[in-house]
Amino acid sequence: MKLTTELSAGIDYVGYVDYNVRDFHSYDTRLGATYNSYLIRDEKVALIDTVKAPYAAQLQRNVASLVELEKVDYLVCLHSELDHAGALPAMVKACPNAVVVCNAKCRDMLAGFFDVSDWKFQIFQPGESLSLGKRSLTFVNIPMVHWPESSIAYMPEEKILFSNDAFGQHIATSERFDDEYELPKILEEAKSYYANIVAPYGKQTLKALETAATLQIEMIAPAHGLIWRSHIADIVKVYPDWASGKYAPKVLIVYDTMWQSTEMMAEEIYAGAVEYGQKLAAENPGERKLDVQLMHARKTTLTRVAAEALDAAAVAFGSATLNAHLMPQLGAVLDYFQGLKFREKTALAFGSYGWGVGGPEAIQKRLEILKYPAITDAPIRSKQRPTPEVLEECRQAGAKLAQAAWDRYLADK
Ligand code: FEO
């Protein structure tokens, strides 16, 4: 069985397709994942990145199917996170003549994970090239995309960018290239990947994109998912939008509910936003339509909420009151938003209670921490079932959020 794929003569994918992973340090990998590793056979032999530790044997088998392991000269490590470096100790052992090639920060990070005392290192400086014979690799540091030591490698002779986490997606498939899989699905997963993994580092991503723009690229070989060769323009076009937090005309409503009172409020906010969106569509023919998303925090995952939130211009958070506080999963959503540092969004807090305060009030306070301007000074609250007056307030708030999202979208166009 051949589990390697040729990118170009002497350059092969030798990684591992993980169909079973569903939780990738809290990321919901609903479609599985791949850990891409690339073997370059030239006058010198180099392996770019490895796989997670449990799949070291599969990586070794793939490499050994193309070249004797004793002939591997370089084990290039672009990123020390263990989905790429986990199998590095096994490869160092299996390839006795190989030198580990990485930047100085990466070496320090590797030393924090493994006993590297008997590893041979070759440390590259940013912009330095490594000749492999007819081909070479030029290294560029891209700090914080995704860790401080992250780097990429460019092969000018083949115009291939080995981009590590950048441009990746979590999709397990036997296909390797972007023109062999549904493009909208690849882009959707690339967006989710960006929102959940790279979003806090938008500025650094924009800087890395500036560097990439100076290169002639015919193939982007990321460390996760499909390899870009036919749709490079599609991914390169959307990445700056994601990195700069460009607004879509989108309202996101996320809530958790105990006995459906908060859910009734959420649905009324949704209805108000949808109705207002229809009015905007009638007034602005040919324009994008307002997108309104309603998500129950416990019936989806943080990963999906973040993917929807990335470009949302307005957001409403709702929670029933539990133990005089938020419901836990809505708290998790707000915590997650705090870490992901999305661009500012117009916001609303709402929720219900039985006899004391807690849920909606806690959300209002969290909006201040998130620095999201709220459309109301106090949360919209409902004592148990919402009255017609409360529902009307929710409907109007939905319309206000829709207008705010529309204004932000237009200002960004
Ligand atoms: Fe795919 Fe940051 O590791």
Residues whose N, C-alpha, C, O or C-beta is under 5 A from the ligand:
A	BS01	FEO	E81 D83 H146 D165
